[in-house]
């Protein structure tokens, strides 16, 4: 077992994030596998994924800021470091099971490694919930994080009943993935003329064929279906329970209204998959655009003034603004109140839908189109006439 050293220059070239200068930590020590001793170290610079570079014996090492190999009181640490390193190396594998500490809820939960990454250093894992237990928080961790533990260290073993349900859930997940790939083969592949690398699917045929519940979901409608009292503040739960009870429909919506507290830039909130029927009140103007820098490819769209409010008339239940994974939908206005409909897809249909990757946040608005979902590409909002078909 050895301690790996790194070059600050090579690590800095691997990301574009600007972090604050770290504050010194008194009496910080790092456990060195080579000498099998705790050695004084200093935090040098932050990195993505909760990592940091540390000065250690005139060299730089990388670990997470919550690493089990860091301590300000090493005399009280009693760990078999070789055994600890062995199981932690074994979890850098898709499908590995482990316990994860939920910092917000202060509780250990069961987690599953979704995939691994090595863009900064090796040992980064994306952890998410098991298929049948969605309580585990999803996020990136480094293998040395003290918020990770061997499976069933702090959680109970999984019962056979739960395992059977997970098998069924995985079967359904695989079927939905196959449906997603079938749809993708049928879609047109589009791009903006001049930005062919920013291609996306035209996913409108999928959304249009889903069966929509025609009216806004209310607490009374759901309570009549399930015949039990519901917490009226749990908006997503209300929509979820309706979709699970009434199998005839694959999409439903609930009406919302809220004050606009930032009187110039309002980021649309999503509790489901999309929003529609946006109305801005007490305003003299309102504009829409996806997050990003303005250019010939990203322009704003003026909302239309109607009696008493501003709206995007093309953004309807049949043609909503879809939730973006990486970007945001911005309303610039001097209004002080917004009303809109939150749209929720049946979980199975939502899984298929979000399998379309960056195309899930494409919305056609008359002679304009908004593309707000690109992880490493610019968000777009431009004239439809600039769109070309690649396939």
N, C-alpha and C positions, 0 to 999 in steps of 0.2 A: 504494500500500500504506500503510495507516494503522494506528495502535495504538488499539484499542477500550478505552474507559474504562467503569467500572461504579460503581454505587452499592452500598455495603455493606448498607444497609437492604433494598434490593430483592432482593439475593442471599440474605440471611438469611431472608427470607420464603419462599424457594423450597425450603427443606429443614427437617427437624426433628432433624438429627443434632447431638449435642453433641461437639465435638472439643476436645482439649487445646490449651492456648495454645501456639503455635509458639515454638520457641527461636530467638533471633536467629542469623543467618548472617553471618559477617564477610565484608566486601568483596564482597557479592552485587551483581551487575549484571544489567540487563535490556536486550536489544537493542530499540531504538525504531525502527520503520519510518519514522516521520516525519522524524526528524533523521538516521537511518542511523548512529546512534552507540550505544555502550554507556552506559547511564545507571545510576548507583547506585540501588538499591531495597532495601526491607525487607519481609520476609514479615509479613503482617498477620493473616490468619485462614485456617484450613483449610476446604475445602469437599468435598462428595462427589466420587467418581470420581478421587481423587488430585489434585484441583485445590486451588489456594490463591489468596487475594487478596494482592496485593503493593502497597505504597505506592510510587508512582512519579511524580515531579514533582508532588507534592501531590494526586495523583489515585490511583485504584485500578485496577489491571489484574488480569486473571485468566489464569492459565496452569497447566499441570501442574507438580508439584514437580520433575519430571525433564525440564523443557522444554529444548529446544535453544537457546532464547532467554535462558536463565539461565546465568550463569557467575561463578565467583569468581576467574577468571584470564582475562578476555576478550582479553588481548593474544595469547594462544595459540590463539584460535578462528579458523579459516579456513573460512568458509562463504559460499557465494553465497546470501544470505538471500532475495533475490527468487525465485530458482529453487526454493529449499527451500520457501518459503511456497506457491508455485504447486502443486507436486505434493502437498503436504499438504492443501491445499484440495480437490484432486481425489479424495482417498481418503474424504472425508465423503460416501459414497455406498454404498448397499447393493450388495454383490457386488464391491466394489473389492478388488484383490489387493495384498498387501504382505508385507514381511518383518517378523517380530516377534521381539524378543529375549526368550527364556525366562530370567528372572532366576535361577530355582532351578537350572536345568540349565546355565546360562551358555552358551547356544547359540542361534543365530538359526534361526528356523523359518518356514515359509510360513503365512500367515494370510489370512483372508477376512473382510470386513466383513459382519456379519450384519444389523445395522440401525444407525440413527443416532438420537441423542437431543439435545434442546435444552432440557431442563427446568431446567438451571442456566445454561449458556451453550451457544451453538451450537458444534459441532465435537466432540461426544462420540460415540464409535463403539464398538459392541460387536464385538469381534474373536473369532472362533472358528476352528477348524481347517477345512481343506478337506474335502470329503465323503470322499475316499479316504485322507486322511492326518490322523489324529486326535491327532497329537503336539503341535500348537500349543495353548498354554494359552488358555482362554476368559476374557475379562474386558473391562471398560470401560477405554478409553484416551481421552485427549484428543489431538487431531490433532498437537499440538506436542511430544508425548512423544519423548524421545531413544531410546526403545526401539522406535521404528518406523523403517522404512527402505523405500525403493522396492523393489518386487518384483524378486527375483533380484539384489539388491545383494550379499547375503551368502549366498544359497541358490542351488542349481543350477536351471536351467530344467527344467520338467516334461517328461518324455518323453511320446511319443505313446501309449505303452502305459498310462501312468498317466492321461492325459487320457481315453482310452477307458473306463477303469474308473470315472473320475469321472462320465462321461456316463451310464454304466449305473447307478451309485449314485444319481445325481440322478433318473433315471427311476423307480427303486424308491422314492425318497423322495417324489416327487410322487404315486405310486400309493398309498403309505401315507397321505399327507395326505388324499387323496380318500376312502379307507376310513374315516379318522377322522371326516370331516365326515358321512359316511353314518351312522355309529354315533350321532353327536351328535343327528341328526334323530330317531333312534329312542328315545333316552333320555327318561325322565321328568326334568323339572326340579323340584328340591325346594328348600325353604328352611325355616328355623326361623320359626315363627309369631312375629311381632314383629320379625324381622330379615330382611325379604324381599329387601333389597339383597344379602344374603350367600347368593345362590342357588348351587346346584351340581347336577351331573348324578348320577343313580343309575347308576353304571357297573358294577354287579354283573353284568348280562347279558354284558358283554364278557369279564370275567375268567372267569366260569363256563364259557364255551364253549371256552376254550383247553385244549389237550391237555397234561396234567400227567404228568411222569415220576414214578412212584409212590414210589420209594425215594430216600433221601439219596445224593447224588453223593459218591463217594470218589475218591481219587487212583488207586486200582487200576482203577476202572471207566473212567476217562478214558484212562489209559495203555494199557489193552487196546484201546480204540477207535482211538487214533492211533499206537500202536506206537512210541513214543519217550519219552525221559525228560522229566519235567516238574518244574519247581521247585515243591515242595509248599507253599511260602509264598505263592505267587501264587493266592490263593483265587478272585478274580474271573476270572482267566485260565482256571482249571480249569473253572469253570462255562461260560464263553464257548466254550471248545473243545468241551465236551460238546454244547452246543446247535448248534454249527456242524457237528458230525460226525453226530449223530443227529437227522435232520430230522423224525422222527415226532412229536417233542415240542416244545411251545412254552414250557413252564415247567419248571424244575427247582429243587432246593434242596440246600443243604449245611448240615450241623449244626455249630454253633459253641458254645464255652464260653469264658468269660473271667472274671477276678476283677473285682469291683466295688471300685474304689479310692476313689471318693467315697462314703462310707457313708450318704449321705442322698439325693442326687439323681444318678441315673444316666441319661444321655442315650443312647437306643438308637442303635447304629451300623448303618449301611446300606452294604453293598458292592454290593448289587444293587437290586432294586425294592421289596422288601417283607420283613418278618420275621413269623414265626409261632411257635407252640408255645413261648412264653416261660415260663421256669421260674426262680424266684429261690430260692436255697438259704441255709440258716443265718440265717433271718430270723424276726422276730416279727410283722412286718407288711409290706405292699407295696401301693402305690397307683399307678395310671396316670393321666396327663393330658397333653394337648398343651400346648406352651409358651404362655404368656399370663397375663393377670391373671384371677384367679378372679372369677366373677360368676354370675348365674342361668343364663348361657349356657355357662359353662365350669366344670365340676365334676370332681372326681376320681372314679375308679372303683376300688373295693377289689379287689385280686386275691384269688382264692379259695384257701384253704389245702387242699392235698392232702397225701398222705403224703410228708413230707420236703421239700416245696417249696410256693411260692405260684405261681399261674398265672392267666392270662386264658383260661378254657375256650373262649370263642367265637372266639378269635384262632387260627385254624388255617390249614393249607395252602390250604383252600378259601375262607378268609375272613381274609386277613392284615391286618396294619398296613402301609399303604403309605408309601413314602418321601415326605417332604415337601420341597418345594423351598425354602420360606421358613421353616417352623416346625420344631419338634423334638418328638419323643415322649419324655416323661419318665417314669421309674420312680422313685418315692420309696420308699426302703426302708432297713432296717438290715441287710439281707443282705450277704454278701460274695462271692457267685458267681452268675453268670447263664448259662443255656443257652438257645439259641434256634436257629431255622432261618432262614438267609438265602435268600430266594427271588429267582430271576433269570429274567427274561423274554427270549425270543428277541429280538434287536435290532430286527427289523422290527415285532414285536408291541409292543415297548417304545416305539418311536417313535409308533405309533398311540395307545398307552395314555397317554403323556405329552402328547399333543395334546389330551386332555380338560381340560387346564389345571388349575384349582384343585381339580378333583374327584378327582384321582388319589390323594389322601390321605384319602379318606372310608372309614371302617370301621364296620360295624354290629356291635354287641356286645350281643346279647340285647335288653334294653329301653333300651340306650344307643346313642348314635352319636357318633363322633369325626370332626371335620373339621379337618384340620391341613395347610393348604396355601395359605392366603390371603395374598397379597402386601400388599394394602392393606385387608384386612378382618380381623376378629378370628377366631382359632381358636375352635372350638366343641367342647364335650363335654357333651351334655345328654340328656334323655329322648327316646326315639323318638317318643313321643306329641306332642311339640312340633313335629314335622316336618309340613309341609303341601306339597301338590303344586301347583306353579304352571302346569305344562303336562302 
